[in-house]
Amino acid sequence: MTNIKPVTLKAIAKQFNMHISTVSRVLNSSDEIAYNAASKETVRKIRQFAKQLGYRPNPHALSLRTNRSKEIAVLVPRLSDYVLATVYEGIEKAAIEQGYITFVSNTYEDTKRQRALAEQAIYRHVDGLIIADIHLRQSPKLLKELTEKNIPFVLVSRHVEDYCAVTCDDLEGGRLAAQHLFSLGHTKILIAAGQLYASTGKDRTKGFADFYKAQGIQIPKRNIIPGAIDVEAGSLLGEQIFNQPLSKLPTAIFSVNDFMAVGIMAAASRKGIIIGKDISLVGYNDTQVAANLPIPLTTIKSPMYKMGYYAMQTLIQRIRGDVISSITFQPELIVRASTFKI
């Protein structure tokens, strides 16, 4: 196969007997700047010629000249996670509207990898970062360094300290789940707490437990079980929970993630326990699967797409030098067949 060399600014400048810097301003700048460099007719001819030859500006060279790459790095734990994929769709939509390109990297909840990916992104001269992989204890050091280097960034889905973040009010979401179960008469509760190093797991668990505490009911620590938040983790937790007589089981389970709740539901089915009749179950996020399970899942709806969209909008405002602030969306209780009154 013949290698086709990309046309260069130098070749175009030679064709028109012009300085390379003039051609660069014509091809890589706004009309206003281009018309200051050459006549309108010359600008038209240069651009037409460059288009015919398939000229494409070098984005990295351009970023060095303009201090803008129009690229945004997005760091997520796993893009295979439905919630994060939906958040990213919102990010990408807002980016497209504003003429930005995004690229996403999986950190796999590894803070060393998070740091390495952030450093690589900065080396690529990205205009900013959106970070969804925030550890409450370990991430602030990296965020402090980014701030000191004046690298624009916005957190999404998770928050830490007073750094700008676009999130759902997970404390309120946990409270809504607790209020619902309490109103149905449930006092023997177990919380599938998820990742307590993340604000999502911590806040949802705290909001739930604090509501019950305010009603004079202390949920035992042994009934607050942290762990991974996927279907497999929920299934394994369910096996652990249901490996005892029904009389000793909690009457309700709050899972801080829908997919973990799906795993718990599957484990219950294997044990002959009927969710929505023997045990109430509440999930979180209102993913697509929640309403379409054999026993539709009561859950807390979080605005996943909207969080991503506004995180990107907020980052662009920061890049432009505007004053920005955190955005917190309100959750919503969605009641379905997985919960019942006792």
PAVEXTOR-746675 format. One line per 3 residues: number of its first residue (from 0); their letters; for each residue x, y, z of C-alpha. Coordinates in pm, 1 decimal, padded with zeros to 6 digits, always signed. Example, Ala and Ser with C-alpha at 12.3 -4.5 7.8 and 13.67 -1.06 7.14 Angstrom:
2
0 = as = +01230.0,-00450.0,+00780.0 | +01367.0,-00106.0,+00714.0
! end
This chain:
342
0 = mtn = +00000.0,+00000.0,+00000.0 | +00135.0,+00342.5,-00093.1 | +00189.6,+00581.1,+00197.4
3 = ikp = +00023.2,+00916.5,+00138.2 | +00212.0,+01192.3,+00312.7 | -00007.7,+01461.4,+00470.1
6 = vtl = +00014.9,+01800.7,+00304.1 | +00204.9,+02057.2,+00512.0 | +00173.0,+02428.8,+00573.8
9 = kai = +00514.1,+02467.1,+00410.7 | +00390.4,+02311.8,+00085.0 | +00080.0,+02531.6,+00077.2
12 = akq = +00288.2,+02843.8,+00152.7 | +00524.5,+02756.5,-00134.3 | +00230.4,+02717.6,-00373.9
15 = fnm = +00109.2,+03072.3,-00297.0 | +00454.7,+03222.3,-00248.2 | +00360.6,+03330.6,+00102.8
18 = his = +00520.6,+03305.9,+00446.8 | +00424.3,+02991.2,+00637.8 | +00301.8,+03195.8,+00935.8
21 = tvs = +00054.4,+03381.9,+00711.2 | -00083.9,+03056.1,+00572.6 | -00111.8,+02920.9,+00926.1
24 = rvl = -00322.9,+03219.4,+01033.7 | -00546.5,+03174.6,+00728.7 | -00606.0,+02802.1,+00791.6
27 = nss = -00598.7,+02779.2,+01170.6 | -00764.8,+03101.5,+01282.3 | -01101.7,+03274.7,+01273.3
30 = dei = -01213.6,+03470.4,+00966.6 | -01135.7,+03796.1,+01146.8 | -00772.4,+03700.3,+01201.9
33 = ayn = -00742.5,+03541.0,+00856.2 | -00868.9,+03855.1,+00678.2 | -00611.3,+04060.6,+00865.0
36 = aas = -00342.1,+03831.0,+00725.9 | -00459.9,+03821.7,+00362.5 | -00736.3,+03945.4,+00134.1
39 = ket = -01071.0,+03767.3,+00138.4 | -01008.9,+03628.7,-00209.6 | -00665.1,+03495.6,-00112.2
42 = vrk = -00807.7,+03341.2,+00203.4 | -01074.8,+03169.3,-00005.9 | -00819.3,+03032.7,-00253.2
45 = irq = -00582.5,+02906.8,+00018.5 | -00861.5,+02733.4,+00208.3 | -01002.7,+02579.5,-00108.5
48 = fak = -00659.7,+02453.4,-00213.2 | -00591.9,+02311.2,+00135.2 | -00930.2,+02135.3,+00134.5
51 = qlg = -00862.9,+01978.0,-00205.8 | -00531.1,+01840.7,-00080.6 | -00687.5,+01711.8,+00242.5
54 = yrp = -00490.2,+01938.6,+00475.8 | -00550.1,+01879.1,+00846.1 | -00396.2,+02097.0,+01117.0
57 = nph = -00170.6,+01925.8,+01370.0 | -00372.7,+01947.8,+01692.6 | -00068.6,+01927.0,+01919.2
60 = als = +00122.7,+02195.7,+01732.3 | -00192.3,+02406.5,+01728.1 | -00239.1,+02364.6,+02102.2
63 = lrt = +00112.4,+02493.0,+02164.4 | +00038.3,+02807.8,+01962.8 | -00311.6,+02876.1,+02094.2
66 = nrs = -00280.3,+02721.8,+02441.5 | -00602.5,+02534.9,+02355.0 | -00625.0,+02175.2,+02233.7
69 = kei = -01006.4,+02146.1,+02249.8 | -00950.6,+01806.6,+02413.5 | -01089.1,+01694.3,+02748.9
72 = avl = -00968.1,+01390.2,+02942.8 | -01230.0,+01191.8,+03134.9 | -01120.9,+00950.8,+03408.8
75 = vpr = -01371.4,+00688.0,+03522.9 | -01337.4,+00368.6,+03727.5 | -01489.5,+00151.3,+03450.2
78 = lsd = -01675.9,+00267.0,+03142.2 | -01841.5,-00077.2,+03130.3 | -02043.7,+00038.7,+03432.6
81 = yvl = -02386.3,+00146.4,+03303.6 | -02403.9,+00447.0,+03537.0 | -02066.1,+00580.8,+03428.0
84 = atv = -02139.7,+00509.4,+03061.5 | -02455.7,+00719.2,+03093.3 | -02265.7,+00996.2,+03271.4
87 = yeg = -02011.3,+00990.3,+02988.3 | -02285.1,+01020.0,+02725.1 | -02386.6,+01346.1,+02890.1
90 = iek = -02026.4,+01465.2,+02896.0 | -01978.0,+01384.1,+02528.8 | -02303.5,+01551.4,+02423.6
93 = aai = -02206.1,+01879.9,+02592.1 | -01853.3,+01854.1,+02450.7 | -01980.4,+01811.5,+02094.0
96 = eqg = -02207.4,+02113.0,+02133.2 | -01909.4,+02325.7,+02237.7 | -01663.7,+02192.6,+01978.1
99 = yit = -01458.3,+01979.6,+02217.4 | -01327.5,+01625.4,+02180.7 | -01323.7,+01389.6,+02479.4
102 = fvs = -01126.2,+01075.2,+02545.2 | -01201.1,+00844.8,+02835.9 | -00968.2,+00623.3,+03039.8
105 = nty = -01045.7,+00350.7,+03293.3 | -00866.1,+00379.8,+03625.8 | -01007.4,+00057.2,+03771.8
108 = edt = -01026.2,+00230.5,+04111.1 | -00643.5,+00236.4,+04120.8 | -00521.4,+00573.2,+04250.7
111 = krq = -00170.1,+00519.8,+04111.2 | -00319.4,+00460.0,+03767.9 | -00543.5,+00762.9,+03819.3
114 = ral = -00238.2,+00981.5,+03877.0 | -00049.4,+00835.7,+03579.0 | -00345.3,+00892.2,+03346.6
117 = aeq = -00391.8,+01248.6,+03470.2 | -00022.5,+01321.2,+03408.2 | -00042.6,+01171.7,+03057.5
120 = aiy = -00345.2,+01386.4,+02981.8 | -00163.9,+01700.5,+03095.6 | +00134.3,+01603.3,+02878.9
123 = rhv = -00105.3,+01590.6,+02583.9 | -00201.9,+01952.4,+02656.7 | -00568.5,+01876.7,+02728.2
126 = dgl = -00774.7,+02181.1,+02816.3 | -00911.5,+02013.9,+03128.3 | -01014.9,+01696.6,+03306.5
129 = iia = -01341.3,+01548.6,+03430.8 | -01277.9,+01300.7,+03710.3 | -01532.4,+01041.7,+03822.8
132 = dih = -01287.3,+00820.0,+04010.4 | -01251.1,+00999.6,+04343.7 | -01125.0,+00832.8,+04661.6
135 = lrq = -01213.2,+01028.1,+04973.9 | -00870.6,+00986.6,+05135.9 | -00626.3,+00945.4,+04848.8
138 = spk = -00753.2,+01169.6,+04567.1 | -00725.5,+01512.0,+04742.4 | -00345.5,+01509.0,+04705.6
141 = llk = -00373.3,+01481.3,+04326.8 | -00649.3,+01743.5,+04313.9 | -00436.7,+01982.2,+04519.9
144 = elt = -00150.4,+01941.1,+04272.7 | -00379.1,+01999.6,+03973.9 | -00507.9,+02314.6,+04140.9
147 = ekn = -00155.1,+02440.9,+04209.4 | -00063.6,+02381.1,+03841.9 | -00378.2,+02568.7,+03734.4
150 = ipf = -00512.5,+02265.5,+03546.2 | -00891.7,+02303.6,+03506.1 | -01090.7,+02006.1,+03635.6
153 = vlv = -01438.1,+01918.6,+03757.9 | -01549.4,+01613.9,+03955.8 | -01858.7,+01421.9,+03853.4
156 = srh = -02078.1,+01167.9,+04036.4 | -01845.3,+01170.1,+04339.8 | -01723.6,+01462.5,+04549.7
159 = ved = -01449.7,+01532.0,+04801.2 | -01372.1,+01831.4,+05022.5 | -01473.7,+02160.4,+04859.2
162 = yca = -01355.0,+02085.7,+04504.2 | -01606.4,+02170.7,+04232.7 | -01828.3,+01867.4,+04168.0
165 = vtc = -02148.6,+01786.9,+03981.5 | -02330.6,+01519.6,+04179.3 | -02659.5,+01381.3,+04303.6
168 = ddl = -02753.0,+01452.2,+04665.7 | -02672.8,+01100.6,+04782.7 | -02733.7,+01182.1,+05148.1
171 = egg = -03089.7,+01273.5,+05051.8 | -03115.5,+00965.8,+04831.4 | -03023.8,+00741.9,+05122.5
174 = rla = -03274.3,+00924.6,+05340.6 | -03552.5,+00877.4,+05083.2 | -03485.7,+00502.0,+05071.9
177 = aqh = -03494.2,+00480.2,+05451.5 | -03808.3,+00689.3,+05480.5 | -03983.4,+00461.7,+05231.9
180 = lfs = -03889.3,+00139.1,+05411.2 | -03968.2,+00283.6,+05753.7 | -04311.6,+00393.6,+05631.6
183 = lgh = -04372.9,+00029.4,+05531.7 | -04290.5,-00087.9,+05885.8 | -03938.8,-00223.9,+05828.3
186 = tki = -03705.1,-00200.3,+06126.9 | -03477.9,-00503.6,+06071.1 | -03251.7,-00356.1,+05801.7
189 = lia = -02936.0,-00455.8,+05615.8 | -02737.2,-00209.8,+05402.1 | -02530.8,-00330.4,+05106.3
192 = agq = -02306.5,-00026.0,+05143.1 | -02081.2,-00053.7,+04839.2 | -01751.9,+00132.9,+04830.1
195 = lya = -01716.9,+00342.8,+05143.1 | -01400.1,+00508.5,+05004.5 | -01630.2,+00677.3,+04750.7
198 = stg = -01869.0,+00957.1,+04845.3 | -02152.1,+00773.0,+04669.0 | -02137.2,+00468.0,+04893.2
201 = kdr = -02056.2,+00665.4,+05205.4 | -02327.5,+00930.3,+05162.0 | -02603.6,+00689.2,+05059.8
204 = tkg = -02526.0,+00467.2,+05357.4 | -02503.4,+00760.9,+05598.3 | -02825.1,+00922.3,+05475.8
207 = fad = -03006.8,+00593.3,+05523.8 | -02860.9,+00506.3,+05864.5 | -02905.4,+00860.1,+05998.3
210 = fyk = -03277.0,+00853.7,+05917.0 | -03327.8,+00533.0,+06113.1 | -03116.7,+00667.3,+06397.3
213 = aqg = -03344.4,+00972.0,+06413.2 | -03635.4,+00730.5,+06457.4 | -03456.2,+00568.4,+06751.3
216 = iqi = -03335.4,+00265.9,+06553.2 | -02960.9,+00199.0,+06537.1 | -02865.2,-00026.5,+06245.9
219 = pkr = -02597.8,-00267.6,+06377.6 | -02251.6,-00229.4,+06220.4 | -02258.6,-00596.3,+06122.3
222 = nii = -02560.0,-00513.0,+05904.3 | -02370.6,-00243.1,+05711.0 | -02165.1,-00443.3,+05462.6
225 = pga = -01921.7,-00269.4,+05222.3 | -01797.8,-00420.2,+04898.2 | -01797.5,-00402.3,+04520.1
228 = idv = -02108.9,-00273.8,+04342.8 | -02161.4,-00512.0,+04051.9 | -02400.3,-00803.8,+03999.6
231 = eag = -02143.4,-01066.3,+04102.6 | -02069.1,-00888.1,+04429.4 | -02441.5,-00861.3,+04501.2
234 = sll = -02489.2,-01229.2,+04428.6 | -02209.5,-01330.4,+04665.1 | -02345.4,-01099.1,+04933.7
237 = geq = -02691.8,-01243.4,+04880.7 | -02560.0,-01597.2,+04931.2 | -02408.9,-01480.1,+05259.5
240 = ifn = -02727.2,-01305.6,+05373.7 | -02971.0,-01581.2,+05278.9 | -02767.3,-01866.8,+05421.5
243 = qpl = -02978.0,-01858.1,+05738.7 | -03341.9,-01918.3,+05838.1 | -03596.9,-01667.9,+05710.3
246 = skl = -03688.1,-01577.6,+06069.0 | -03337.9,-01444.0,+06126.3 | -03318.3,-01241.5,+05806.1
249 = pta = -03366.2,-00864.5,+05783.0 | -03708.8,-00769.3,+05651.1 | -03555.3,-00515.4,+05411.9
252 = ifs = -03225.9,-00454.2,+05228.4 | -03099.2,-00123.1,+05094.7 | -02847.1,-00165.5,+04813.3
255 = vnd = -02657.8,+00150.9,+04719.1 | -02642.4,+00034.3,+04354.6 | -02903.8,-00124.9,+04125.4
258 = fma = -02670.3,-00388.0,+03984.4 | -02569.4,-00505.5,+04328.8 | -02942.7,-00527.9,+04402.2
261 = vgi = -02987.1,-00746.6,+04090.7 | -02726.0,-00988.3,+04229.0 | -02899.5,-00994.7,+04567.0
264 = maa = -03229.5,-01064.5,+04393.8 | -03075.5,-01356.1,+04200.7 | -02932.7,-01506.7,+04519.9
267 = asr = -03271.9,-01475.7,+04688.1 | -03436.4,-01659.3,+04398.7 | -03188.2,-01945.3,+04427.7
270 = kgi = -03278.1,-01979.5,+04796.1 | -03651.6,-01971.1,+04728.0 | -03692.1,-01627.9,+04887.4
273 = iig = -03932.6,-01394.9,+04709.6 | -03828.9,-01029.6,+04687.4 | -04130.7,-00808.3,+04739.4
276 = kdi = -04303.0,-01071.2,+04954.1 | -04050.2,-01222.2,+05196.1 | -03799.5,-00934.6,+05189.0
279 = slv = -03814.5,-00576.8,+05060.2 | -03526.9,-00454.0,+04843.8 | -03438.4,-00098.4,+04738.2
282 = gyn = -03168.4,-00014.3,+04483.4 | -03009.7,+00310.8,+04367.3 | -02973.4,+00499.7,+04033.8
285 = dtq = -03281.0,+00370.2,+03847.9 | -03083.4,+00208.3,+03567.6 | -03270.3,+00061.4,+03270.3
288 = vaa = -03266.3,-00283.7,+03422.3 | -03453.5,-00176.4,+03737.9 | -03798.0,-00146.5,+03580.5
291 = nlp = -03758.5,-00458.0,+03364.3 | -03670.8,-00723.8,+03620.3 | -03915.0,-01010.8,+03686.9
294 = ipl = -03985.3,-00825.3,+04010.6 | -03942.7,-00454.9,+03922.5 | -03702.7,-00283.9,+04159.2
297 = tti = -03789.2,+00004.4,+04389.2 | -03496.8,+00241.8,+04356.1 | -03365.8,+00595.8,+04392.8
300 = ksp = -03342.4,+00777.6,+04060.9 | -03026.6,+00983.1,+04004.7 | -02979.9,+01212.4,+03699.8
303 = myk = -02683.9,+01026.0,+03550.1 | -02688.2,+01182.7,+03201.8 | -02757.6,+01529.7,+03337.5
306 = mgy = -02463.9,+01507.8,+03579.2 | -02229.8,+01436.9,+03289.5 | -02375.9,+01709.8,+03070.1
309 = yam = -02345.9,+01978.1,+03337.3 | -02001.1,+01859.8,+03445.1 | -01878.9,+01932.1,+03092.2
312 = qtl = -02060.4,+02265.6,+03080.1 | -01907.1,+02362.7,+03413.6 | -01557.9,+02263.2,+03302.4
315 = iqr = -01586.4,+02473.8,+02987.6 | -01686.8,+02769.5,+03203.2 | -01376.8,+02713.3,+03417.5
318 = irg = -01157.1,+02690.2,+03106.8 | -01297.3,+03025.6,+02993.7 | -01203.5,+03177.6,+03327.5
321 = dvi = -01555.6,+03204.8,+03468.8 | -01629.6,+03161.0,+03837.8 | -01792.5,+02821.3,+03888.8
324 = ssi = -01954.4,+02635.0,+04174.5 | -02065.9,+02280.5,+04251.1 | -02402.6,+02155.2,+04127.8
327 = tfq = -02608.8,+01908.5,+04331.2 | -02912.1,+01744.3,+04171.8 | -03199.2,+01603.6,+04374.3
330 = pel = -03277.2,+01228.5,+04373.0 | -03624.6,+01079.2,+04336.7 | -03783.9,+00771.9,+04495.6
333 = ivr = -03929.1,+00531.4,+04236.2 | -04159.1,+00276.1,+04402.7 | -04206.2,-00063.2,+04236.3
336 = ast = -04293.2,-00419.2,+04335.7 | -03974.4,-00509.0,+04527.5 | -04094.0,-00338.6,+04847.7
339 = fki = -04402.4,-00417.9,+05056.8 | -04576.2,-00316.5,+05378.4 | -04541.5,-00549.7,+05677.2
! end
